[in-house]
Amino acid sequence: MDKLFENAVKTISEIIKFDSSQKPTEEGAPFGRETADCLKYFLRLAESFGFETKNYDNYVGEVIFGEGEELAILAHLDVVPAGGGWLHDPFGGEIDIGNARIWGRGAMDDKGPAVVALYCMKALKDEGFTPRKKIKLIVGCNEENGWECIDYYKKHAHMPDTGFSPDAEFPVIYAEKGILQVELAFPVKANFKNLCGGERPNMVCDYCTVEAEADKDKLEKYKLAYEDGKVISRGKAAHGSTPELGENAIQPVLAYLGLDDIKEKLFGDNGLKSFKDETGRLTFSPNMIRQINDKIFVTCDIRYPATYSRESVLSALEKLCPDISVLHEQPPLYNPADCELIKTLSKVYNEVTGKDGTPIAIGGGTYARALKCGAGFGPEELGEENTIHKANEYITFEKIRKLLKIYKLAIKRLCENP
């Protein structure tokens, strides 16, 4: 295991060095050149292990091991932008021996787990294990920005019915909330201009600016800066599904501008928080804002409980703002907690860790919902510091060792029987 671990650490470090956040399309690189290069790096490594690989025009790739009924392992190599506040090079892949971790964007989401899954397949192959299923390790390049990679894969290849995605939480995810990303348009009488903030719909806004007159008392009250004629708000990034872990930079700017009605609709008790079921409460995160003349456009990330419908959510939204555009949506994922896939993965996790965890539901959206029967399976665990989509993202050596054990056993158990 030591050599396997050492090689996994080196590879995670190297693959972090690709800035695979989405960039403008180039010829042969639908999501940017570095993202395409990152995919090629991963597939070349898999080929060197003796696996069959396929690259679907740099949208998505796959690594194949075994024959028979198909089993999917769905991971992604793209990342959200680095954002601000880093103490380490976000694309340096720094191996920090003293703190026993690797720093960099994608370390946990989702390059680290993708690399670990590949090394688990290699370990099983090297041990002479013959899977009684065809394992497809599918690595996408557009998970963070619309899933075009999965759409492309489904058009050009066969998506397995069953599998897991190492891009969520342990012990195992049996349900995922529905996702709606919408743009709300509010008319305003603007005595300001160029209001702008946020980088991604699913990332809590950590930087927002507006050109407006300086008001010393308000700047101090809302803890804002003023530079070169601009009011500047700095917040704290977090994943859109857990906005409570971040600090949204848009809210104090709206307060500064006196847009209390809009602020209350976006950040107050807007009625949506009453939506809840066994999979949790609805979360509502206004993550991007822009101004065009006398209109403000706000992109919001909504994660709604799995037993609710999109129509019920949109109906409630229309009471807040009648001018709504749906930008992206994914229906909820729901599997019975006692189905064979969930039971097997739950048992594996508990066996390796010695815990007694039970299946859970989350607000995040993983590739698992691309399958008829899919589950999110790690790498996060309750009680750990969560740096996904935040500054100074990292993966610990301890986590890598644990994932190598868990994913290796999971793959083996799922592929022992046809």
C-alpha positions in Angstrom: 0.0 0.0 0.0 2.9 2.4 0.7 4.1 2.5 -2.9 0.5 2.8 -4.1 0.0 5.7 -1.7 3.3 7.4 -2.7 2.4 7.2 -6.4 -1.2 8.5 -5.8 0.2 11.5 -3.9 2.6 12.4 -6.7 -0.1 12.1 -9.3 -2.6 14.2 -7.4 0.0 16.8 -7.0 0.8 16.8 -10.8 -2.9 16.8 -11.9 -3.7 19.8 -9.6 -1.2 21.8 -11.7 -3.6 22.0 -14.6 -5.9 25.0 -14.2 -9.0 23.1 -15.4 -11.5 25.7 -14.5 -13.7 26.4 -17.5 -12.1 28.7 -20.2 -13.3 29.8 -23.6 -13.7 27.1 -26.2 -10.8 26.4 -28.5 -10.5 24.0 -31.4 -10.4 20.5 -29.9 -10.8 21.9 -26.4 -14.5 22.6 -25.6 -13.8 23.7 -22.1 -10.4 25.3 -22.6 -6.9 24.0 -23.4 -5.7 23.2 -19.9 -8.8 21.1 -19.2 -8.3 19.1 -22.3 -4.6 18.6 -21.4 -5.7 17.5 -17.9 -7.9 14.8 -19.4 -5.2 13.7 -21.7 -2.8 13.4 -18.8 -5.2 11.3 -16.8 -5.9 8.9 -19.8 -2.2 8.6 -20.6 -1.6 7.5 -17.1 -4.4 4.9 -17.2 -3.0 3.6 -20.5 0.4 3.2 -18.9 -1.3 0.9 -16.3 -2.5 -1.3 -19.1 -6.1 -0.1 -19.2 -8.2 0.5 -22.3 -9.1 4.2 -22.6 -11.3 6.4 -24.7 -11.3 10.2 -25.1 -14.6 11.6 -26.4 -13.3 14.7 -28.1 -12.0 16.2 -24.8 -15.5 16.5 -23.4 -15.1 13.3 -21.3 -12.9 10.2 -21.1 -13.2 6.7 -19.7 -11.0 4.0 -18.4 -12.2 0.4 -18.9 -11.5 -2.7 -16.8 -13.2 -6.0 -17.2 -16.1 -7.4 -19.1 -19.8 -8.0 -18.5 -22.6 -5.9 -17.0 -21.4 -2.3 -16.7 -20.6 -0.5 -13.5 -19.8 3.2 -13.5 -17.4 5.2 -11.4 -18.2 8.8 -12.2 -15.6 11.5 -11.4 -14.6 14.9 -12.8 -11.4 16.7 -13.6 -12.7 20.2 -14.0 -12.6 22.6 -11.0 -14.2 25.9 -10.0 -12.0 29.0 -10.3 -9.4 29.5 -7.6 -11.0 32.7 -6.2 -9.2 34.9 -3.7 -7.7 34.4 -0.2 -5.2 31.6 -1.0 -2.0 31.2 1.2 -0.8 28.5 -1.2 -0.6 28.4 -5.0 -4.0 27.1 -6.0 -2.5 25.3 -9.0 0.9 24.5 -7.4 0.1 21.0 -6.2 2.2 21.7 -3.1 3.0 18.5 -1.2 3.2 19.7 2.4 5.1 17.0 4.3 5.0 18.8 7.6 1.2 19.1 7.6 0.7 15.8 5.7 -1.4 17.2 2.9 -1.5 18.4 -0.7 -2.7 21.9 -1.3 -4.6 23.0 -4.5 -7.9 23.5 -6.2 -9.4 20.2 -7.0 -7.5 18.3 -4.3 -10.8 17.1 -2.8 -13.2 18.1 -5.6 -12.7 16.0 -7.5 -9.2 15.3 -8.9 -7.9 13.6 -5.7 -10.8 11.0 -5.6 -10.6 10.5 -9.4 -6.9 9.7 -9.1 -7.5 7.4 -6.1 -10.2 5.5 -8.0 -7.8 4.9 -10.9 -5.0 3.6 -8.5 -7.5 1.3 -6.9 -8.3 -0.2 -10.2 -4.6 -0.6 -10.9 -4.1 -2.3 -7.5 -6.8 -4.8 -8.2 -5.5 -5.5 -11.7 -1.9 -5.9 -10.4 -3.2 -8.4 -7.7 -4.8 -10.5 -10.5 -8.4 -9.6 -9.6 -10.8 -10.3 -12.5 -13.9 -8.2 -12.2 -17.1 -9.9 -13.2 -18.4 -6.6 -14.5 -17.1 -4.0 -17.0 -15.9 -1.1 -14.8 -16.1 2.3 -16.6 -14.2 5.0 -14.7 -15.8 8.0 -16.5 -14.1 11.4 -16.0 -15.9 14.5 -17.1 -14.6 18.0 -17.8 -17.7 20.1 -17.3 -19.3 19.0 -14.0 -19.1 22.4 -12.4 -20.7 24.2 -15.3 -23.6 22.4 -16.8 -22.7 18.8 -17.4 -22.2 19.1 -21.2 -19.6 16.3 -20.7 -22.2 13.8 -19.5 -24.7 14.8 -22.2 -21.9 14.3 -24.8 -21.0 10.9 -23.3 -24.6 9.7 -23.4 -24.8 10.6 -27.1 -21.6 8.8 -28.0 -21.4 5.9 -25.5 -23.5 3.8 -23.3 -24.0 5.0 -19.7 -24.2 2.2 -17.2 -27.3 1.9 -15.1 -25.5 1.5 -11.8 -22.5 2.9 -10.1 -21.1 5.5 -7.7 -19.5 8.9 -7.7 -16.6 9.7 -5.4 -17.7 13.3 -5.3 -19.9 13.7 -2.2 -19.9 12.4 1.3 -19.6 9.2 3.4 -21.0 6.9 4.5 -23.1 6.9 1.3 -25.6 9.2 -0.4 -29.0 7.7 -1.1 -30.7 10.9 -2.2 -29.7 14.3 -3.6 -31.8 17.4 -3.7 -33.1 18.8 -7.0 -31.1 21.7 -8.5 -32.4 24.9 -10.0 -30.2 27.7 -11.2 -32.2 30.7 -12.1 -31.7 34.4 -13.0 -34.0 36.9 -11.3 -34.4 40.4 -12.9 -35.2 43.4 -10.7 -35.9 46.9 -12.0 -34.2 49.7 -10.1 -33.8 53.5 -10.1 -30.0 53.4 -10.2 -27.8 56.1 -8.8 -24.9 53.7 -9.2 -23.4 51.7 -12.0 -21.4 48.6 -12.9 -22.7 46.5 -10.0 -21.0 43.2 -10.4 -20.1 40.1 -8.3 -19.6 36.4 -8.3 -17.9 34.0 -10.6 -20.0 30.8 -10.8 -23.7 30.0 -10.2 -22.8 27.3 -7.7 -20.2 29.2 -5.7 -21.0 31.7 -2.9 -20.0 35.2 -4.1 -16.8 36.3 -2.3 -16.2 39.6 -4.2 -18.6 42.3 -5.3 -18.1 45.8 -6.5 -20.2 48.8 -7.6 -19.3 52.3 -8.7 -21.1 54.6 -6.3 -20.5 57.7 -4.1 -18.6 57.1 -0.9 -20.5 57.3 2.4 -18.0 56.9 5.2 -20.6 55.9 7.8 -22.2 53.2 5.6 -18.8 51.9 4.5 -17.9 51.4 8.2 -21.3 50.0 9.1 -21.3 47.3 6.4 -17.5 46.7 6.6 -16.9 47.7 3.0 -13.8 49.2 1.3 -13.7 52.1 -1.1 -11.0 52.2 -3.9 -10.9 54.2 -7.1 -14.5 55.2 -7.0 -15.7 51.7 -6.2 -17.4 50.2 -3.2 -15.8 46.8 -2.6 -17.2 43.9 -0.6 -15.1 40.8 0.2 -16.8 37.7 1.5 -15.9 34.1 1.8 -16.5 31.5 -0.9 -18.3 28.2 -0.3 -20.2 25.6 -2.2 -23.7 26.7 -3.4 -25.3 23.8 -1.6 -24.0 25.0 1.7 -24.2 28.8 1.6 -24.2 29.0 5.4 -20.5 28.0 5.3 -19.6 31.1 3.3 -20.1 34.9 3.6 -22.0 36.3 0.6 -20.4 39.6 -0.6 -23.5 40.7 -2.4 -25.7 41.2 0.7 -23.8 44.2 2.3 -23.5 45.9 -1.1 -27.3 45.8 -1.5 -27.7 47.2 2.0 -25.2 50.0 1.2 -27.1 50.9 -2.0 -30.4 51.1 0.0 -31.9 48.2 -2.0 -33.5 46.7 1.1 -36.5 45.2 -0.8 -34.2 43.2 -3.1 -31.9 42.3 -0.2 -34.8 41.0 1.8 -36.1 38.9 -1.0 -32.7 37.4 -1.6 -31.4 37.0 1.9 -34.4 37.3 4.2 -37.3 35.0 5.1 -38.6 34.6 1.5 -40.9 31.6 2.2 -38.7 29.1 0.4 -37.1 28.0 3.7 -40.3 26.2 4.7 -39.7 23.6 1.9 -38.3 20.6 3.7 -38.5 16.8 3.9 -36.3 13.8 5.0 -33.6 15.0 2.5 -33.3 18.4 4.2 -34.4 22.0 3.8 -34.3 24.0 0.6 -31.2 26.2 0.2 -31.2 29.5 -1.7 -27.9 31.2 -2.6 -27.7 34.4 -4.7 -24.2 33.8 -6.1 -23.8 36.2 -9.1 -25.1 39.8 -9.7 -24.7 42.2 -12.6 -26.3 45.5 -13.6 -27.5 46.4 -17.1 -28.8 50.0 -17.1 -31.8 50.2 -14.7 -32.1 46.4 -14.1 -30.2 44.1 -11.8 -29.8 40.4 -12.7 -29.1 37.9 -9.9 -28.2 34.3 -10.5 -29.3 32.1 -7.7 -28.5 28.5 -6.9 -31.4 26.5 -5.4 -31.2 23.0 -3.9 -34.8 21.7 -3.2 -35.9 18.6 -1.2 -36.0 15.4 -3.3 -39.8 14.9 -2.8 -40.7 18.4 -4.1 -41.3 19.4 -7.7 -39.6 22.1 -9.7 -43.0 23.6 -10.4 -43.7 24.1 -6.7 -40.3 25.9 -6.3 -40.8 28.1 -9.3 -44.3 29.0 -8.2 -42.9 30.3 -4.9 -40.1 32.1 -6.7 -42.6 34.0 -8.9 -44.1 35.6 -5.8 -40.7 37.1 -5.1 -39.8 38.1 -8.6 -42.0 37.5 -11.7 -39.1 38.0 -14.1 -37.4 34.6 -13.9 -35.2 32.6 -16.3 -34.3 29.0 -15.6 -30.6 28.6 -16.6 -29.9 25.1 -15.4 -31.8 22.3 -13.7 -31.3 18.7 -12.5 -34.1 16.6 -11.1 -33.6 15.0 -7.6 -32.0 11.6 -7.1 -33.7 9.2 -4.8 -32.8 5.6 -4.1 -34.3 3.4 -1.4 -31.8 3.3 1.4 -32.1 -0.5 1.5 -31.3 -1.2 -2.2 -28.4 -3.4 -2.9 -26.0 -0.7 -4.1 -26.6 1.5 -1.0 -26.3 -1.4 1.4 -23.1 -2.7 -0.2 -21.3 0.8 -0.1 -22.6 1.5 3.4 -21.2 -1.9 4.6 -17.8 -1.3 2.9 -17.4 2.1 4.6 -18.3 0.8 8.0 -16.1 -2.2 7.6 -13.0 -0.1 6.7 -13.6 2.7 9.2 -15.1 0.7 12.1 -18.0 3.1 12.2 -21.7 2.5 12.2 -22.8 5.1 9.6 -26.2 5.1 7.9 -27.1 6.4 4.4 -27.7 10.2 4.1 -29.1 12.8 1.7 -27.3 15.9 0.5 -27.9 19.2 -1.2 -25.0 18.8 -3.6 -25.5 17.4 -7.1 -23.2 14.7 -8.2 -22.8 12.6 -11.4 -24.6 9.8 -9.5 -27.9 11.3 -10.7 -26.8 10.5 -14.3 -27.4 6.9 -13.5 -30.7 4.9 -13.0 -29.3 3.7 -9.7 -26.4 5.8 -8.5 -24.9 6.9 -5.2 -22.5 9.6 -4.0 -19.7 7.9 -2.0 -17.2 10.1 -0.3 -14.7 11.7 0.0 -16.0 14.0 2.7 -16.8 12.9 6.2 -18.8 14.5 9.0 -16.6 16.6 11.4 -13.9 17.3 8.8 -12.9 20.8 7.7 -14.6 21.5 4.4 -12.5 23.4 1.9 -14.3 22.4 -1.3 -14.9 25.5 -3.5 -13.0 27.6 -0.9 -9.5 29.1 -0.6 -6.8 26.7 0.5 -8.5 23.5 -0.6 -6.4 20.5 0.4 -6.5 16.7 0.8 -4.7 15.0 3.7 -2.4 12.0 3.4 -4.7 10.3 5.9 -7.6 10.9 3.6 -5.8 9.5 0.6 -4.8 6.3 2.5 -8.4 5.8 3.7 -9.9 6.4 0.2 -7.5 3.8 -1.3 -8.8 1.2 1.2 -12.5 2.2 0.8 -12.7 2.5 -3.0 -10.6 -0.6 -3.6 -12.9 -2.7 -1.4 -16.0 -1.1 -2.9 -15.0 -1.9 -6.4 -14.1 -5.4 -5.5 -17.4 -6.1 -3.7 -19.5 -4.6 -6.5 -17.7 -6.6 -9.1 -17.4 -10.0 -7.4 -20.8 -11.1 -8.7 -22.2 -10.6 -12.2 
